[in-house]
Amino acid sequence: MTPFTIKVIEIIQSIPTGKVMTYGQVARIAGSPRGARQVVRILHSSSQKYQLPWHRVVNAKGAIVIKAEEGNSLQKHLLEEEGIIFYREGEMELNKYQHFPLEEWERDYFEE
């Protein structure tokens, strides 16, 4: 497994209940600002194996992008169960629900 893949998995595992991150945001924090599509591939291939909260990753508009009706409905349902409210078909107020994890140095600073 590449360092990028490991970091993506760690980031997704850290998204708290009721919060979301975007594909691009995860890629950027993991060290590849243009790696959003790779994040999609990692989610597709590793969600079950690493028990990733895949439903907490959305696009940059705060929308669900899964094309298959079953997957789209499941993601929306799981997010709604966590308290996320959709104002349009599969779209949320990203600024309200987006998670911004602290970097290691920030954690040390704020936890003191």
N, CA and C of each residue as an Amber inpcrd file, in Angstrom:
protein
   336
   0.8410000  -1.1720000   0.0000000   0.0000000   0.0000000   0.0000000
   0.8950000   1.2470000   0.0000000   0.5160000   2.2340000  -0.7940000
   1.3200000   3.4590000  -0.8780000   1.0790000   4.3440000   0.3460000
   2.0300000   5.2350000   0.6480000   1.8230000   6.1770000   1.7580000
   0.5650000   7.0280000   1.5600000   0.2880000   7.4010000   0.3090000
  -0.9120000   8.1870000   0.0150000  -2.1670000   7.4010000   0.3920000
  -2.2280000   6.1390000  -0.0070000  -3.3820000   5.2980000   0.3000000
  -3.5690000   5.1530000   1.8140000  -2.4890000   4.9390000   2.5130000
  -2.5490000   4.8070000   3.9810000  -3.0950000   6.0840000   4.5950000
  -2.6070000   7.2160000   4.1350000  -3.0470000   8.5030000   4.6780000
  -4.5250000   8.7490000   4.3660000  -4.9570000   8.4170000   3.1540000
  -6.3690000   8.5820000   2.7860000  -7.2520000   7.7480000   3.7120000
  -6.8680000   6.5230000   3.9460000  -7.6410000   5.6490000   4.8300000
  -7.7030000   6.2420000   6.2340000  -6.5870000   6.7220000   6.7400000
  -6.5620000   7.3270000   8.0830000  -7.4550000   8.5600000   8.1620000
  -7.4000000   9.3890000   7.1380000  -8.2110000  10.6140000   7.1190000
  -9.6900000  10.2680000   7.1070000 -10.0850000   9.3460000   6.2450000
 -11.5030000   8.9840000   6.1540000 -11.9830000   8.3420000   7.4520000
 -11.1440000   7.5180000   8.0650000 -11.5190000   6.9040000   9.3370000
 -11.7150000   7.9400000  10.4360000 -11.0910000   9.0940000  10.2860000
 -11.1600000  10.1230000  11.3290000 -12.3400000  11.0850000  11.1780000
 -13.1070000  10.9680000  10.1140000 -14.2340000  11.8870000   9.9230000
 -15.3030000  11.5600000  10.9710000 -15.6420000  12.5410000  11.8120000
 -16.6120000  12.2530000  12.8700000 -18.0430000  12.1070000  12.3520000
 -18.8460000  11.4520000  13.1350000 -20.2720000  11.2990000  12.8340000
 -20.8970000  12.6750000  12.6360000 -21.7210000  12.7870000  11.5970000
 -22.4180000  14.0390000  11.3310000 -21.5960000  15.0690000  10.5920000
 -20.4110000  14.6860000  10.1400000 -19.5470000  15.5860000   9.3750000
 -19.1650000  14.9220000   8.0680000 -18.7240000  15.7130000   7.1010000
 -18.2850000  15.1900000   5.8110000 -16.9920000  15.8770000   5.3970000
 -16.3060000  15.2580000   4.4720000 -15.1580000  15.8660000   3.8060000
 -15.3570000  15.6550000   2.3110000 -14.6790000  16.4670000   1.5050000
 -14.7760000  16.2980000   0.0620000 -13.6370000  15.4050000  -0.4320000
 -13.8410000  14.8400000  -1.6060000 -12.8050000  13.9940000  -2.2160000
 -11.5050000  14.7800000  -2.3620000 -11.6180000  16.0030000  -2.8750000
 -10.4450000  16.8370000  -3.0800000  -9.7660000  17.2250000  -1.7780000
 -10.5500000  17.4940000  -0.7560000 -10.0100000  17.8430000   0.5540000
  -9.1990000  16.6800000   1.1250000  -9.7480000  15.4810000   1.0390000
  -9.0400000  14.2930000   1.5230000  -7.7310000  14.1300000   0.7540000
  -7.7940000  14.2620000  -0.5640000  -6.5920000  14.1170000  -1.3980000
  -5.5400000  15.1530000  -1.0240000  -5.9640000  16.4020000  -0.8610000
  -5.0370000  17.4860000  -0.5270000  -4.3410000  17.2270000   0.8080000
  -5.1080000  16.8630000   1.8230000  -4.5310000  16.6020000   3.1440000
  -3.6060000  15.3890000   3.1070000  -3.9430000  14.4220000   2.2580000
  -3.1200000  13.2120000   2.1360000  -1.8600000  13.4510000   1.3150000
  -1.7270000  14.6450000   0.7220000  -0.4980000  14.9810000   0.0230000
  -0.5560000  14.9990000  -1.4870000  -1.7630000  14.8750000  -2.0560000
  -1.8870000  14.9090000  -3.5080000  -3.0660000  15.7990000  -3.9020000
  -2.8370000  17.1030000  -4.0460000  -3.9250000  18.0420000  -4.3190000
  -4.7730000  17.7120000  -5.5510000  -4.2310000  16.9580000  -6.4700000
  -4.9760000  16.6050000  -7.6820000  -5.4370000  15.1410000  -7.6500000
  -5.4700000  14.5480000  -6.4600000  -5.7560000  13.1260000  -6.3310000
  -7.1710000  12.7520000  -5.9490000  -8.1470000  13.6130000  -6.2230000
  -9.5330000  13.3190000  -5.8320000 -10.0460000  12.0160000  -6.4460000
  -9.7150000  11.7710000  -7.6910000 -10.1750000  10.5220000  -8.3330000
  -9.5390000   9.2990000  -7.6930000  -8.3150000   9.4460000  -7.2380000
  -7.6590000   8.3370000  -6.5450000  -8.3700000   8.0540000  -5.2250000
  -8.8530000   9.0970000  -4.5540000  -9.6210000   8.9130000  -3.3200000
 -10.8730000   8.0890000  -3.6180000 -11.5150000   8.3770000  -4.7350000
 -12.7020000   7.6110000  -5.1480000 -12.3300000   6.1400000  -5.3170000
 -11.2290000   5.8630000  -5.9790000 -10.7930000   4.4810000  -6.1950000
 -10.4890000   3.7750000  -4.8720000  -9.8300000   4.4890000  -3.9680000
  -9.5130000   3.9040000  -2.6620000 -10.8000000   3.5910000  -1.9020000
 -11.7410000   4.5080000  -1.9240000 -13.0290000   4.2550000  -1.2660000
 -13.7130000   3.0300000  -1.8630000 -13.7030000   2.9530000  -3.1760000
 -14.3550000   1.8390000  -3.8560000 -13.7140000   0.4970000  -3.5070000
 -12.3990000   0.4700000  -3.4310000 -11.7020000  -0.8010000  -3.2230000
 -11.4480000  -1.1440000  -1.7530000 -11.4920000  -0.1630000  -0.8690000
 -11.0640000  -0.4160000   0.5120000 -12.1050000  -0.1500000   1.5950000
 -13.2610000   0.3830000   1.2390000 -14.2540000   0.7500000   2.2560000
 -14.6380000  -0.4100000   3.1490000 -14.9300000  -1.5280000   2.5530000
 -15.3580000  -2.6850000   3.3350000 -14.1950000  -3.2660000   4.1420000
 -13.0590000  -3.4280000   3.5080000 -11.9010000  -4.0380000   4.1600000
 -11.4570000  -3.2530000   5.3920000 -11.4860000  -1.9110000   5.3110000
 -11.0190000  -1.0660000   6.4080000 -12.1630000  -0.3980000   7.1740000
 -13.3810000  -0.8300000   6.8980000 -14.5900000  -0.3060000   7.5440000
 -14.6070000   1.2260000   7.5150000 -14.4220000   1.7660000   6.3350000
 -14.3880000   3.2110000   6.1660000 -15.8030000   3.7900000   6.1560000
 -15.9890000   4.9380000   6.7840000 -17.2810000   5.6090000   6.6900000
 -17.3850000   6.3340000   5.3380000 -17.4690000   5.5550000   4.2850000
 -17.4450000   6.0410000   2.9110000 -18.5250000   7.0830000   2.6470000
 -19.6310000   6.9610000   3.3570000 -20.7600000   7.8570000   3.1120000
 -20.4680000   9.2930000   3.5460000 -19.3930000   9.5130000   4.2850000
 -19.0450000  10.8500000   4.7620000 -18.1330000  11.6130000   3.7980000
 -17.9650000  11.0990000   2.5950000 -17.1470000  11.7820000   1.5920000
 -18.0640000  12.1720000   0.4300000 -18.0670000  13.4680000   0.1180000
 -18.9560000  14.0180000  -0.9090000 -18.1450000  14.8930000  -1.8690000
 -18.8200000  15.4360000  -2.8740000 -18.0800000  16.2850000  -3.8130000
 -17.9420000  17.7100000  -3.2720000 -17.2680000  18.5530000  -4.0050000
 -16.9470000  19.9110000  -3.5590000 -18.1740000  20.8040000  -3.4020000
 -19.2990000  20.3880000  -3.9330000 -20.5440000  21.1480000  -3.7870000
 -21.3780000  20.6500000  -2.6090000 -20.8760000  19.6160000  -1.9320000
 -21.6400000  19.0310000  -0.8340000 -22.7290000  18.0990000  -1.3310000
 -22.4880000  17.5000000  -2.4760000 -23.4940000  16.6360000  -3.0930000
 -23.0250000  15.1870000  -3.1590000 -24.0000000  14.3110000  -3.1320000
 -23.7560000  12.8840000  -3.3360000 -23.5930000  12.6770000  -4.8320000
 -22.5710000  11.9440000  -5.2190000 -22.3030000  11.7740000  -6.6490000
 -22.4250000  10.3330000  -7.1320000 -22.8160000   9.4410000  -6.2600000
 -22.9710000   8.0460000  -6.6800000 -24.1170000   7.9810000  -7.6800000
 -23.8380000   7.4260000  -8.8420000 -24.8310000   7.3650000  -9.9130000
 -25.9000000   6.3000000  -9.6650000 -25.4850000   5.1400000  -9.1500000
 -26.4370000   4.0510000  -8.9240000 -27.4530000   4.4770000  -7.8690000
 -28.7190000   4.3240000  -8.1830000 -29.8060000   4.7490000  -7.2940000
 -29.6920000   4.1350000  -5.9020000 -29.3590000   2.8480000  -5.8430000
 -29.2590000   2.1680000  -4.5530000 -28.1560000   2.7710000  -3.6870000
 -26.9780000   2.9760000  -4.2470000 -25.8620000   3.5600000  -3.5100000
 -26.1250000   5.0000000  -3.1210000 -26.7260000   5.7540000  -4.0310000
 -27.0670000   7.1450000  -3.7790000 -28.0510000   7.2490000  -2.6130000
 -29.0870000   6.4450000  -2.6500000 -30.0930000   6.4520000  -1.5820000
 -29.5040000   6.0120000  -0.2520000 -28.6240000   5.0070000  -0.2840000
 -28.0090000   4.5190000   0.9440000 -27.1240000   5.6020000   1.5630000
 -26.3130000   6.2760000   0.7450000 -25.4530000   7.3240000   1.2720000
 -26.2870000   8.4440000   1.8940000 -27.3350000   8.8590000   1.2130000
 -28.2030000   9.9190000   1.7410000 -28.8410000   9.4800000   3.0490000
 -29.3330000   8.2650000   3.0960000 -29.9650000   7.7360000   4.3070000
 -28.9830000   7.7120000   5.4830000 -27.7720000   7.2160000   5.2450000
 -26.7740000   7.1340000   6.3100000 -26.4050000   8.5270000   6.8390000
 -26.2770000   9.4850000   5.9420000 -25.9530000  10.8460000   6.3710000
 -27.1180000  11.4820000   7.1230000 -28.3290000  11.2450000   6.6640000
 -29.4970000  11.7800000   7.3680000 -29.6120000  11.1840000   8.7670000
 -29.2740000   9.9100000   8.9130000 -29.2850000   9.2890000  10.2320000
 -28.2870000   9.9560000  11.1760000 -27.2500000  10.5660000  10.6180000
 -26.2350000  11.2560000  11.4200000 -26.5820000  12.7280000  11.6300000
 -27.7420000  13.1400000  11.1720000 -28.2090000  14.5040000  11.4120000
 -27.9800000  15.4890000  10.2870000 -27.4790000  15.0300000   9.1600000
 -27.2390000  15.9270000   8.0290000 -28.5500000  16.1370000   7.2830000
 -28.8300000  17.4090000   7.0070000 -30.0660000  17.7750000   6.3210000
 -29.7260000  18.1820000   4.8900000 -30.4740000  17.6380000   3.9540000
 -30.2930000  17.9590000   2.5390000 -31.3230000  19.0060000   2.1460000
 -30.8790000  20.0560000   1.4800000 -31.8050000  21.1100000   1.0670000
 -32.2230000  20.9580000  -0.3840000 -31.5170000  20.1870000  -1.1220000
 -31.8470000  19.8540000  -2.5020000 -31.5950000  18.3800000  -2.6900000
 -31.9910000  17.8770000  -3.8050000 -31.7850000  16.4630000  -4.1290000
 -30.3290000  16.0650000  -3.9540000 -29.9990000  15.4440000  -2.8110000
 -28.6550000  14.9450000  -2.5720000 -27.6030000  15.9980000  -2.3260000
 -28.0080000  17.2240000  -1.9430000 -27.0390000  18.2940000  -1.7030000
 -27.2690000  18.9110000  -0.3220000 -26.1740000  19.1590000   0.3860000
 -26.2360000  19.7210000   1.7420000 -25.5010000  21.0480000   1.7910000
 -25.6320000  21.7500000   2.9010000 -24.8550000  22.9690000   3.1150000
 -23.4700000  22.5390000   3.5860000 -22.5420000  22.5040000   2.6650000
 -21.2060000  22.0030000   2.9600000 -20.5440000  22.8070000   4.0820000
 -20.7330000  24.1220000   4.0800000 -20.0880000  24.9470000   5.1060000
 -20.5960000  24.6240000   6.5110000 -21.7310000  23.9940000   6.6120000
 -22.3020000  23.6200000   7.9130000 -21.7800000  22.2690000   8.4070000
 -21.5170000  21.3550000   7.4940000 -21.1800000  19.9820000   7.8660000
 -19.7440000  19.5580000   7.5720000 -18.9690000  20.3960000   6.9110000
 -17.6200000  19.9960000   6.5050000 -16.6810000  19.9030000   7.7060000
 -15.9270000  18.8220000   7.7390000 -14.9490000  18.5730000   8.7960000
 -13.5800000  19.0400000   8.3320000 -12.8830000  19.7660000   9.2100000
 -11.5250000  20.2130000   8.9390000 -10.6240000  19.6360000  10.0240000
  -9.9620000  18.5090000   9.7470000  -9.1070000  17.9040000  10.7720000
  -7.8950000  18.7740000  11.0660000  -7.4640000  18.7320000  12.3020000
  -6.2720000  19.4700000  12.6980000  -5.0240000  18.7020000  12.2960000
  -4.0190000  19.4300000  11.8720000  -2.7350000  18.8220000  11.5980000
  -2.0830000  18.4660000  12.9340000  -1.0770000  17.6150000  12.9160000
  -0.4230000  17.1830000  14.1520000   0.0530000  18.3500000  15.0000000
   0.7060000  19.3230000  14.3930000   1.2250000  20.4560000  15.1740000
   0.0760000  21.2470000  15.7800000  -1.0590000  21.3270000  15.0760000
  -2.2160000  22.0440000  15.6050000  -2.8150000  21.2950000  16.7930000
  -2.8710000  19.9710000  16.6870000  -3.3940000  19.1650000  17.7940000
  -2.5740000  19.3900000  19.0480000  -1.2560000  19.3600000  18.9020000
  -0.3600000  19.5660000  20.0570000  -0.6040000  20.9550000  20.6540000
  -0.7590000  21.9560000  19.8140000  -0.9410000  23.3270000  20.2780000
  -2.2720000  23.4920000  21.0220000  -3.3580000  22.9770000  20.4260000
  -4.6820000  23.1940000  20.9950000  -4.9880000  22.2780000  22.1740000
  -4.2860000  21.1740000  22.3090000  -4.5550000  20.2570000  23.4000000
  -3.7880000  20.6080000  24.6580000  -2.8740000  21.5510000  24.5910000
  -2.0960000  21.9470000  25.7670000  -2.8940000  22.8320000  26.6940000
